Amino acid sequence: MASNRGQGGIQQLLAAEQEAQHIVNAARSAKMARLKQAKDEAAKEIAEYRAQMELEFQKKVAASSGDSGANVKRLELETEQKIKHLSTEAARISSDVVQMLLKQVTTVKN
């Protein structure tokens, strides 16, 4: 009888082990399915965000390109003003610079 009882206990352990293995396999499958689902959801969100950012970028590009003519004219005007300012400053101090250079070149130091 003891051997029957031992055999029954072993059979119960084997059955419990198989059931545990099925539970682990089911949990592993569910985990893999959830990971795949999460990846798919993340990819969808990324695609939506990328499309939204691309649309905003295109709007900005379109808005700035329509205004580029005004920007070019403004930059040309600023450049001309800066050139005029530099020319007047150069004309104003050129004689002083020449005098300073002549003094440095003609002065002998020991």
Secondary structure, DSSP 8 states (H G I E B T S, - for coil): -HHHHHHHHHHHHHHHHHHHHHHHHHHHHHHHHHHHHHHHHHHHHHHHHHHHHHHHHHHHHHHHHHTHHHHHHHHHHHHHHHHHHHHHHHHHHHHHHHHHHHHHHH----
